[in-house]
């Protein structure tokens, strides 16, 4: 190859790689255009006005007496101290945008559009979110993209009938004060770095591995500071570590490093919470988390309500998706090696299927059952649906060819 051709090839290489992101950019643009009317909404009287007043008071005390005193005297931080990450984000985003609702809604819209882009990129295979990769042919890429497009549309358009107020599933596109969108984006980034961490089965504990473990843990901690109940999403990581330990896979070392880093950061977070709770200048009548009830009657009532939501909003789609995955998993039990290979090649289905259930179960002890709490469940479910539907279509195509 001549020098000229080599130079042209080197210059065009970034553009060849960038063309794979064009569909993702189009999906993000579509979701923004679909919900662009939200940008022109004013502040909500439900949450925004009280938080704006609290933000003004917080920064006034901060300027006069310092940050520690502002934290001690903040009524919202006192009542919601478990969600300190989200409330600091709200305080500083209001302050930095000069309380402009259009800028605030634009940030919210970009956050949700980024989640939409991630869902399409993961479902279509444009992001490496699988531990065990196989070569993807052009026909398979088209099938994955088409199914991922359907899954993305479900995420953007899904709603629960007869719920059209600020507690509807679509309310996240309209309301500023809901924790699930920023927490969901952090969880998807956590998933990305988790799979990058586990992808190389032969790598020892290198600097890149430690960096992936650190970023994986940081994004998970960010999620917990916004919604503490998301701590339950650590369960799939523990299961994955146990699987690797039983199969004597070297990825177990990488996951142990991740768990150690996460526990260190989580301990630091708990110490900050303990310090904050001990320095508040007054004790609220109750904190936000004190409403959780772990009684059997609460679980039974919430199960019936959420079952009604899911049935009216999605019909048999959820049961069919989980049934398809379970049938494929049962079929792989023919030998230990085939099951191990199945787990590695279907890591995304295992992780998202379990995480979707966790995203639903974490709200069972919460006495207020609202469709907007299904956000994290829906985010993980559409990823599971995309993976399972792709597997079914590819299986049918192979059977027809044979």
C-alpha positions in Angstrom: 0.0 0.0 0.0 1.4 3.4 -1.0 2.0 6.2 1.5 -0.9 8.2 0.1 -3.4 5.3 0.5 -2.1 4.6 4.0 -2.6 8.3 4.9 -6.1 8.4 3.5 -7.0 5.1 5.3 -5.7 6.6 8.6 -7.7 9.8 8.1 -10.9 8.0 7.2 -10.7 5.4 10.0 -12.5 7.6 12.6 -15.3 8.3 10.2 -15.7 4.6 9.4 -16.1 3.9 13.1 -18.4 6.9 13.6 -20.8 5.7 11.0 -21.9 2.9 13.3 -23.1 5.6 15.7 -25.3 7.3 13.2 -28.4 5.2 14.0 -27.8 5.9 17.7 -27.7 9.6 17.1 -30.9 9.4 15.0 -32.7 7.5 17.8 -31.6 10.2 20.3 -32.7 12.9 18.0 -36.1 11.2 17.5 -36.7 10.9 21.2 -35.8 14.6 21.7 -38.1 15.7 18.9 -40.9 13.5 20.2 -40.9 15.2 23.6 -39.5 18.6 22.7 -42.7 20.3 24.0 -41.5 19.5 27.5 -38.7 22.1 27.1 -41.3 24.9 27.2 -43.0 23.7 30.4 -42.8 26.0 33.5 -41.7 24.8 36.9 -44.1 22.4 38.6 -46.0 23.5 41.7 -45.8 20.0 43.0 -42.1 19.8 43.7 -40.1 22.5 41.9 -41.3 25.6 43.7 -40.5 24.2 47.3 -37.1 23.0 46.1 -36.3 26.4 44.5 -37.1 28.1 47.8 -34.9 25.5 49.6 -32.1 26.0 47.1 -32.1 29.8 47.6 -32.0 29.3 51.4 -29.3 26.6 51.1 -26.9 28.9 49.1 -27.7 31.9 51.3 -26.7 30.0 54.4 -23.7 28.6 52.6 -22.4 32.0 51.6 -22.9 33.3 55.2 -21.9 30.4 57.3 -20.3 27.8 55.1 -21.3 24.4 53.5 -21.5 22.4 56.7 -23.9 24.9 58.3 -26.0 24.9 55.1 -26.3 21.1 55.2 -27.2 21.2 58.9 -30.0 23.7 58.4 -31.5 22.2 55.2 -34.9 20.8 55.9 -35.0 18.8 52.6 -31.6 17.2 53.2 -32.8 16.4 56.8 -35.9 14.6 55.5 -34.2 13.1 52.4 -30.7 12.6 53.6 -30.5 9.2 52.0 -30.9 10.8 48.6 -28.1 13.4 49.1 -26.7 12.8 45.6 -29.9 13.7 43.9 -30.6 16.8 46.1 -27.1 18.2 45.7 -27.6 17.7 41.9 -30.9 19.5 42.1 -29.5 22.4 44.2 -26.5 23.0 42.1 -28.3 22.5 38.7 -30.9 25.1 39.8 -28.2 27.5 40.9 -25.9 27.1 37.8 -28.9 27.5 35.4 -30.2 30.5 37.3 -33.4 28.7 38.0 -34.3 28.7 34.3 -37.0 26.0 33.7 -36.3 25.7 30.0 -32.6 24.8 30.6 -33.7 22.4 33.4 -36.2 20.6 31.2 -33.6 20.5 28.4 -31.1 18.7 30.8 -33.9 16.2 31.8 -34.8 15.6 28.1 -31.1 15.0 27.2 -30.8 12.6 30.1 -33.8 10.5 28.9 -32.6 10.7 25.3 -29.2 9.4 26.4 -30.9 6.5 28.1 -32.9 5.9 24.9 -29.7 5.9 22.9 -28.0 3.5 25.3 -31.0 1.1 25.0 -30.8 1.1 21.2 -27.0 0.8 21.2 -27.0 -2.1 23.7 -29.9 -3.9 22.0 -28.5 -3.6 18.5 -25.0 -4.7 19.6 -23.3 -1.3 18.9 -22.1 -1.2 22.4 -20.1 -4.2 23.8 -22.4 -5.2 26.6 -21.8 -8.9 26.3 -19.1 -10.9 28.1 -18.9 -13.5 25.3 -19.0 -12.1 21.8 -19.5 -14.0 18.5 -18.9 -12.6 15.0 -21.9 -10.6 13.9 -22.9 -11.0 10.2 -24.6 -8.3 8.2 -28.0 -10.0 8.3 -27.8 -10.5 12.1 -26.9 -6.9 12.5 -30.0 -5.8 10.6 -32.2 -8.1 12.7 -30.6 -6.8 16.0 -31.1 -3.2 14.8 -34.8 -3.8 13.9 -35.6 -5.5 17.2 -33.7 -2.9 19.2 -35.7 -0.2 17.4 -39.0 -1.9 18.6 -37.6 -2.2 22.1 -36.6 1.5 22.1 -40.1 2.5 20.9 -41.6 0.5 23.7 -39.5 2.4 26.2 -40.3 5.8 24.9 -44.0 5.3 24.2 -45.1 2.8 26.9 -47.7 4.1 29.4 -50.3 2.7 31.8 -53.9 3.4 30.7 -56.0 5.9 32.7 -52.9 7.4 34.2 -52.4 10.8 32.6 -51.2 12.9 35.5 -47.8 13.6 37.1 -47.6 10.1 38.4 -48.0 8.4 35.0 -45.1 6.4 33.5 -44.5 9.2 30.9 -44.3 11.8 33.7 -40.5 11.4 33.8 -40.4 13.3 30.4 -42.4 16.2 31.9 -41.4 16.4 35.6 -38.0 17.6 36.9 -38.2 16.2 40.4 -38.0 12.4 39.7 -34.9 10.5 40.6 -35.2 7.6 38.2 -33.9 9.1 34.9 -30.5 10.2 36.3 -30.3 7.0 38.4 -31.1 5.0 35.3 -28.4 6.6 33.2 -25.9 5.9 36.0 -27.0 2.2 36.1 -26.5 1.8 32.3 -23.0 3.3 32.6 -22.4 0.9 35.4 -23.6 -2.0 33.2 -21.3 -0.8 30.4 -18.2 -0.8 32.6 -19.2 -4.1 34.2 -19.2 -5.9 30.9 -16.0 -4.2 29.8 -14.5 -5.4 33.1 -15.6 -9.0 32.5 -15.0 -9.2 28.8 -11.3 -10.3 28.8 -11.2 -13.7 30.5 -7.4 -14.0 30.4 -6.4 -10.6 31.7 -4.8 -10.4 35.2 -5.5 -7.4 37.4 -4.1 -4.7 35.0 -4.4 -0.9 35.3 -7.2 -1.0 32.7 -9.1 -3.6 34.8 -8.7 -1.5 37.9 -9.9 1.6 36.0 -13.0 -0.3 34.8 -13.7 -1.6 38.3 -13.4 1.9 39.7 -15.7 3.4 37.1 -18.2 0.5 37.5 -18.3 1.1 41.3 -18.4 4.9 41.0 -21.5 4.9 38.8 -23.2 2.4 41.1 -22.5 4.6 44.1 -23.9 7.6 42.3 -27.1 5.6 41.7 -27.4 4.7 45.3 -26.9 8.4 46.4 -29.9 9.2 44.2 -32.1 6.3 45.1 -30.8 4.1 48.0 -33.1 1.2 47.2 -31.0 0.6 44.1 -28.4 -1.1 46.4 -30.4 -4.2 45.6 -28.9 -4.1 42.1 -25.7 -5.4 43.6 -27.3 -8.9 43.7 -26.6 -9.7 40.0 -22.9 -8.8 40.5 -22.7 -11.1 43.5 -24.3 -13.9 41.5 -21.9 -13.3 38.6 -18.9 -13.5 41.0 -20.2 -16.8 42.5 -20.6 -18.2 39.0 -17.1 -17.3 38.0 -15.7 -18.7 41.3 -17.5 -22.0 40.7 -16.2 -22.2 37.1 -12.7 -21.1 38.1 -12.9 -18.3 35.7 -10.2 -15.6 36.0 -12.8 -12.9 35.7 -13.6 -13.7 39.3 -10.5 -11.6 40.3 -11.8 -8.6 38.4 -15.2 -8.9 40.1 -13.6 -9.2 43.5 -11.6 -6.0 42.9 -14.9 -4.3 41.9 -16.6 -5.5 45.0 -13.7 -4.3 47.2 -13.7 -0.9 45.6 -17.5 -0.6 45.8 -17.6 -1.6 49.5 -14.9 1.0 50.3 -16.9 3.7 48.5 -20.1 2.5 50.1 -18.6 2.6 53.6 -17.5 6.2 52.9 -21.1 7.0 51.8 -22.5 5.5 55.0 -20.0 7.5 57.1 -21.1 10.7 55.4 -24.8 9.8 56.1 -24.0 9.2 59.7 -22.1 12.5 60.0 -25.0 14.3 58.3 -27.6 12.8 60.5 -25.7 13.7 63.7 -25.2 17.3 62.7 -28.8 18.3 61.7 -30.0 21.2 63.8 -33.5 19.6 64.2 -35.1 16.2 63.9 -38.0 15.9 61.4 -41.2 14.1 62.5 -40.3 11.4 60.0 -37.8 10.9 57.1 -38.9 9.9 53.6 -37.6 6.3 54.0 -39.5 5.7 57.3 -42.7 5.1 55.3 -41.3 1.7 54.0 -43.4 -1.2 55.4 -42.1 -4.8 55.1 -45.4 -6.4 56.2 -46.9 -9.2 54.2 -50.1 -7.3 53.6 -48.2 -4.4 52.0 -46.4 -6.8 49.7 -49.6 -8.5 48.7 -51.4 -5.2 48.1 -48.6 -3.8 46.0 -48.2 -7.0 44.0 -51.9 -6.8 43.0 -51.6 -3.2 42.0 -48.4 -3.5 40.0 -49.7 -6.7 38.4 -52.7 -4.7 37.2 -50.4 -1.9 35.9 -48.2 -4.3 33.9 -51.2 -6.3 32.6 -53.0 -3.2 31.3 -49.8 -1.6 29.9 -48.0 -4.5 28.4 -50.5 -7.4 28.2 -48.8 -10.9 27.9 -45.5 -9.4 26.6 -43.6 -9.6 29.9 -44.6 -13.2 30.7 -43.8 -14.3 27.1 -40.4 -12.7 27.2 -39.4 -14.3 30.5 -40.9 -17.7 29.4 -38.8 -17.6 26.3 -35.6 -16.9 28.2 -36.3 -19.7 30.8 -37.0 -22.2 28.0 -33.6 -21.4 26.4 -31.9 -21.6 29.8 -33.5 -25.0 30.6 -32.5 -26.3 27.2 -28.8 -25.4 27.9 -28.7 -27.7 30.9 -27.6 -30.6 28.7 -24.0 -30.4 30.0 -22.1 -28.1 32.4 -20.0 -26.7 29.6 -23.0 -25.8 27.4 -24.7 -24.1 30.4 -21.5 -22.1 31.2 -21.2 -21.0 27.5 -24.9 -20.1 27.6 -24.5 -17.9 30.7 -21.5 -16.1 29.1 -23.1 -15.6 25.7 -26.4 -14.5 27.3 -25.0 -12.4 30.1 -27.1 -9.4 29.0 -30.4 -11.4 29.3 -29.4 -12.8 32.7 -28.4 -9.4 34.0 -31.3 -7.4 32.6 -33.9 -10.0 33.4 -32.9 -10.2 37.0 -32.4 -6.4 37.3 -35.9 -5.8 35.8 -37.4 -8.0 38.6 -35.3 -6.1 41.2 -36.5 -2.8 39.8 -40.0 -3.9 40.5 -39.5 -5.6 43.8 -37.7 -2.7 45.5 -41.0 -0.8 45.4 -43.1 -3.6 47.0 -42.4 -2.3 50.6 -43.3 1.3 49.6 -46.9 2.1 50.4 -47.5 4.4 47.4 -48.0 2.4 44.2 -47.6 4.6 41.1 -46.9 3.8 37.4 -43.9 6.1 37.3 -42.1 3.8 39.7 -41.9 1.3 36.9 -39.2 3.3 35.1 -36.2 1.2 36.1 -38.2 -2.0 35.5 -39.1 -0.9 32.0 -35.5 0.2 31.2 -34.1 -3.2 32.0 -37.1 -5.1 30.6 -36.8 -3.6 27.1 -33.2 -4.7 27.0 -34.2 -8.3 28.0 -37.0 -8.1 25.3 -34.6 -7.0 22.7 -32.1 -9.8 23.4 -34.7 -12.5 23.6 -36.6 -11.4 20.5 -33.4 -11.3 18.6 -32.5 -14.8 19.7 -35.9 -16.1 18.7 -35.8 -14.5 15.2 -32.2 -15.7 14.6 -33.2 -19.2 15.7 -36.1 -19.2 13.3 -33.9 -17.9 10.5 -31.4 -20.7 11.1 -34.1 -23.4 11.2 -35.5 -22.2 7.9 -32.1 -22.2 6.3 -31.4 -25.7 7.5 
